Amino acid sequence: MGFRFRKSFKIAPGVRVNVGKKSIGISAGVKGARVSVNSSGRKTTTVGIPGTGLSYQKTEKIGGTKKAQTGGFDDLPETDGVEPANLPPIVPPPQKPQKPVSKATIVILRILAVALIGMGLTLTLVTVVGGLAATALGCVLMHKSRWHDAERTGKPYKQAKRCRWQYVVAALFVFFAIGGKAVDAPTDDTAEQQAIAEQQAAQEQAENEAAEKAAAEKAAKEQAEKEAAEKAAAEQAAKEQAEKEAAEKVAKEQAEKEAAEKAAAEQAAKEQAEKEAAEKAAAEQQAAAAAAAQAAQEQAAAQQQGETVYITPSGKRWHRSARCAGDNAIAVTMDQVGNRTPCKKCA
């Protein structure tokens, strides 16, 4: 198993720098479409539908063609130990001439190289390693584009030592690297001012936090007092409601009691009136009966006064029948009877 190395840096949205053991490349694109170019001259185009797992990838060498397959003895069939017959030699097909890189591809490579060099120099202000990687990749792509341009036009390719733009890029890289370090390392006065500013900011932050804490405590206290007042008011209202209901209940019970007593008194008065009326009627009836009896008695007495009865001279009773009185009976009227009593047989 061989040693492998690969590192990827994001230098801009959608643009990444890929550093490997044998080459440096750059890839750009969006989700579903991406184009990658490396220093070995290989361009990879990937197109896919996000979320489906379907994608199409095409890899080609910039300015190159596919290698033609050549025949040999390995392509002959096995003869199982029998010597092959004398066959004519296999002549490989003539190779097609290599097609030069188009001008559009060269322009794209130069645009990518310039963009990478610019982003690398800018990135140097933040991180020297990232800026160096991007700038180096841009320089490699620039050399590649110049080499393909010389190959396409037939002009001799200038060596790297004769390209003056490299010195300009190197000088700018050193300048930006030193400038970034100078910005990162402020002077003592600036550091002191920054420390004072940080101290003031921390003090203001602490004061703001204390004020916010006091305001929060005050708000919490007011909220608690408000809740306590609302609770007391609710308890007072509940107490008053309970007292009102109790008073209403007592008043209702008193009214029902008075109504029951009034009804009982009316019933007793009615019964008393009926009793008195009955007694009065009975008394009147008794008086009438007594009056009738007295009248009958008076009438009977009046009748008896003129009635003829029989007595004996020595007898103590009066008789209505002469036979019952005996032979010596004397006929007299009722007013002549005296103290004699009526006979139990005939009277």
C-alpha positions in Angstrom: 0.0 0.0 0.0 1.6 3.3 -1.1 1.6 6.6 0.7 -1.2 9.0 -0.3 -1.7 12.7 0.5 -4.6 14.9 -0.4 -5.8 18.2 1.1 -8.7 20.5 0.0 -9.0 24.2 0.8 -12.0 26.4 0.2 -10.9 29.7 -1.2 -14.2 31.1 -2.4 -17.9 30.0 -2.5 -17.9 27.1 -4.9 -14.2 27.2 -5.5 -11.7 24.7 -3.8 -8.0 24.1 -4.1 -7.0 20.4 -4.0 -3.4 19.5 -3.2 -2.1 16.0 -3.8 1.1 14.1 -3.7 1.7 14.4 -7.5 -0.4 17.4 -8.6 -2.3 20.5 -7.5 -5.8 21.2 -8.9 -8.7 23.6 -8.6 -12.4 22.8 -8.9 -15.3 25.2 -9.4 -19.0 24.7 -9.7 -22.3 24.4 -7.9 -24.4 21.5 -6.5 -24.9 19.1 -9.4 -22.2 20.5 -11.8 -18.5 20.8 -11.2 -15.3 21.2 -13.3 -11.9 20.2 -12.0 -8.5 21.0 -13.5 -5.1 19.9 -12.1 -1.5 20.6 -12.9 -1.1 17.2 -14.7 -3.4 18.6 -17.5 -6.4 16.5 -16.6 -9.8 18.0 -16.8 -12.8 16.3 -15.1 -16.4 17.4 -15.7 -19.2 16.0 -13.4 -22.9 16.6 -14.0 -25.6 15.0 -11.8 -29.1 15.3 -10.4 -29.0 16.1 -6.7 -30.9 13.7 -4.5 -31.2 10.9 -7.1 -27.7 9.4 -7.1 -27.4 9.8 -10.9 -24.4 11.5 -12.3 -22.2 11.6 -15.4 -18.4 12.1 -15.2 -16.1 12.8 -18.1 -12.3 12.9 -17.6 -10.0 14.0 -20.4 -6.5 15.3 -20.8 -6.2 18.9 -21.8 -4.9 18.9 -25.4 -4.4 15.1 -25.5 -6.3 12.2 -27.2 -7.1 8.7 -26.2 -4.3 6.2 -26.5 -4.8 3.8 -29.4 -4.7 0.1 -28.5 -1.8 -1.8 -30.1 -1.8 -5.5 -30.9 0.8 -8.1 -29.8 1.4 -11.7 -29.1 -0.7 -11.5 -26.0 -3.8 -11.0 -28.2 -3.3 -14.3 -30.0 -5.4 -17.3 -28.9 -3.9 -20.1 -26.9 -2.6 -23.1 -29.0 -2.4 -25.7 -26.3 1.3 -26.4 -26.8 1.2 -26.4 -30.6 3.5 -24.0 -32.4 1.7 -21.2 -34.1 1.7 -21.1 -37.8 3.8 -18.6 -39.7 1.6 -15.6 -39.6 2.3 -12.2 -41.1 3.7 -9.7 -38.6 1.2 -7.5 -36.8 1.6 -3.9 -37.8 0.2 -1.4 -35.4 -2.2 1.1 -36.8 -0.7 4.6 -37.4 -1.3 7.0 -34.6 -3.5 10.0 -35.2 -1.7 13.3 -34.9 -2.3 15.0 -31.6 -4.9 17.7 -31.7 -3.7 21.0 -30.3 -5.6 22.6 -27.4 -8.3 25.1 -28.5 -7.9 28.8 -27.9 -11.0 28.8 -25.7 -9.5 26.2 -23.4 -6.3 28.3 -23.2 -8.3 31.4 -22.3 -10.2 29.5 -19.6 -6.9 28.3 -18.1 -5.4 31.8 -18.1 -8.6 33.3 -16.5 -8.4 30.6 -13.8 -4.7 31.2 -13.3 -5.2 35.0 -12.9 -8.1 34.4 -10.6 -6.1 32.0 -8.5 -3.1 34.3 -8.3 -5.3 37.2 -7.3 -7.2 35.2 -4.6 -3.9 33.7 -3.4 -2.3 37.1 -3.0 -5.4 38.3 -1.1 -5.5 35.2 1.0 -1.9 35.8 1.9 -3.0 38.7 4.2 -4.9 36.1 6.3 -2.9 32.9 6.0 0.5 32.5 4.2 0.1 28.8 3.6 -3.3 29.1 1.9 -2.1 32.1 -0.1 1.1 30.2 -1.2 -0.9 27.2 -2.3 -3.4 29.2 -4.4 -0.7 31.4 -5.9 1.5 28.4 -6.8 -1.5 26.7 -8.4 -2.3 29.8 -10.4 1.4 30.0 -11.6 1.3 26.3 -12.6 -1.9 26.9 -14.6 -0.4 30.0 -16.3 2.7 28.0 -17.4 0.3 25.3 -18.7 -1.7 27.7 -20.7 1.5 29.3 -22.1 2.9 25.9 -23.0 -0.3 24.9 -24.8 -0.4 28.3 -26.6 3.2 27.8 -27.8 2.3 24.3 -29.0 -0.8 25.6 -30.8 1.0 28.5 -32.6 4.2 26.6 -33.2 6.3 29.3 -31.4 9.1 28.3 -29.0 8.0 28.1 -25.4 9.8 30.6 -23.1 11.4 28.9 -20.1 10.3 29.7 -16.6 13.4 31.8 -15.9 12.5 34.2 -18.8 8.9 34.8 -17.6 9.2 38.2 -15.8 5.6 38.0 -14.5 6.8 35.3 -12.0 9.1 37.8 -10.3 6.2 40.3 -10.1 4.0 37.7 -8.5 6.7 36.6 -6.1 7.4 40.3 -5.1 3.7 40.8 -4.6 3.4 37.6 -2.5 6.3 38.7 -0.3 4.8 42.2 0.1 1.3 40.9 1.0 2.8 38.3 3.4 4.8 41.1 5.2 1.8 43.4 5.2 -0.4 40.7 6.7 2.1 40.0 9.5 2.4 43.8 10.1 -1.4 44.0 10.5 -1.4 41.0 12.8 1.4 42.5 15.0 0.3 46.0 16.1 2.6 48.4 17.9 2.8 48.9 21.6 0.7 52.0 21.5 -1.9 50.3 19.5 -1.9 47.3 21.7 -2.2 49.6 24.8 -5.0 51.5 23.2 -6.6 48.2 22.2 -6.2 46.9 25.8 -7.8 50.1 27.2 -10.6 49.9 24.7 -11.1 46.2 25.6 -11.1 47.1 29.3 -13.6 49.9 28.7 -15.7 47.6 26.6 -15.6 45.0 29.3 -16.5 47.6 31.9 -19.4 48.8 29.8 -20.4 45.2 29.2 -20.3 44.6 33.0 -22.3 47.8 33.7 -24.8 46.9 31.0 -25.1 43.4 32.5 -25.5 44.9 36.0 -28.2 47.3 34.7 -30.0 44.5 32.9 -29.8 42.3 36.0 -31.1 45.2 38.2 -33.9 45.8 35.7 -34.7 42.1 35.5 -34.8 41.9 39.3 -37.0 45.0 39.5 -39.3 43.6 36.9 -39.4 40.3 38.7 -40.1 42.1 42.0 -42.9 44.1 40.4 -44.2 41.0 38.8 -44.2 39.2 42.1 -45.9 42.2 43.9 -48.5 42.3 41.1 -49.1 38.6 41.4 -49.4 38.9 45.2 -51.9 41.8 44.8 -53.9 39.9 42.3 -53.8 36.8 44.5 -55.0 38.9 47.5 -57.7 40.5 45.5 -58.8 37.1 44.2 -58.8 35.7 47.8 -60.8 38.8 49.0 -63.3 38.5 46.1 -63.6 34.8 46.9 -64.1 35.5 50.6 -66.7 38.2 49.8 -68.4 35.9 47.4 -68.5 33.1 50.1 -69.9 35.5 52.7 -72.5 36.8 50.2 -73.5 33.2 49.4 -73.6 32.3 53.1 -75.8 35.4 53.8 -78.0 34.6 50.9 -78.3 31.0 52.1 -79.1 32.2 55.7 -81.7 34.7 54.3 -83.2 32.0 52.2 -83.4 29.6 55.1 -84.9 32.3 57.3 -87.4 33.2 54.6 -88.3 29.5 54.2 -88.6 29.2 58.0 -90.8 32.2 58.3 -92.9 31.0 55.3 -93.2 27.6 57.0 -94.1 29.2 60.4 -96.6 31.5 58.6 -98.1 28.5 56.8 -98.2 26.6 60.0 -99.8 29.6 61.8 -102.3 30.0 59.0 -103.0 26.2 59.1 -103.4 26.3 62.9 -105.6 29.4 62.6 -107.7 27.7 60.0 -107.9 24.5 62.1 -108.8 26.7 65.2 -111.4 28.5 63.1 -112.8 25.3 61.8 -112.8 23.9 65.4 -114.5 26.9 66.8 -117.0 26.8 63.9 -117.6 23.2 64.6 -118.0 23.8 68.3 -120.2 26.8 67.6 -122.3 24.6 65.3 -122.4 21.8 67.8 -123.3 24.3 70.5 -126.0 25.8 68.3 -127.1 22.3 67.4 -127.2 21.4 71.1 -129.0 24.6 72.0 -131.5 23.9 69.2 -131.9 20.3 70.4 -132.2 21.6 74.0 -134.7 24.2 72.9 -136.6 21.5 70.9 -136.5 19.2 73.9 -137.6 21.9 76.2 -140.4 22.8 73.8 -141.4 19.2 73.5 -141.2 18.9 77.2 -143.2 22.0 77.7 -145.6 20.8 75.1 -145.7 17.4 76.8 -146.1 19.1 80.1 -148.8 21.3 78.7 -150.5 18.2 77.3 -150.0 16.4 80.6 -151.6 19.2 82.6 -154.9 18.5 80.9 -154.5 14.8 80.6 -156.6 12.4 82.8 -154.7 10.0 85.0 -155.6 7.6 87.8 -154.3 7.6 91.4 -155.1 5.7 94.6 -155.6 7.4 97.8 -152.6 5.7 99.4 -150.6 5.0 96.3 -147.4 6.8 95.5 -147.7 6.4 91.6 -150.0 7.7 89.0 -151.4 5.5 86.2 -152.7 6.1 82.8 -154.9 2.9 82.9 -157.7 2.6 85.4 -157.3 -1.2 85.4 -153.7 -0.9 86.5 -154.7 1.6 89.2 -157.2 -0.9 90.7 -160.8 -0.8 92.0 -160.3 2.2 94.2 -158.7 4.3 91.5 -159.7 8.0 91.3 -159.6 9.9 88.0 -157.6 13.2 88.3 -155.7 15.6 86.0 -151.9 15.9 85.9 -151.7 19.0 88.0 -153.4 17.1 90.7 -150.9 14.2 90.8 -148.6 16.0 93.2 -145.4 14.2 94.2 -146.5 10.9 92.9 -144.3 9.2 90.3 -145.5 7.6 87.0 -146.2 3.9 86.9 -143.5 1.9 85.3 -146.0 -0.4 83.6 -148.5 1.9 82.1 -147.0 5.3 82.3 
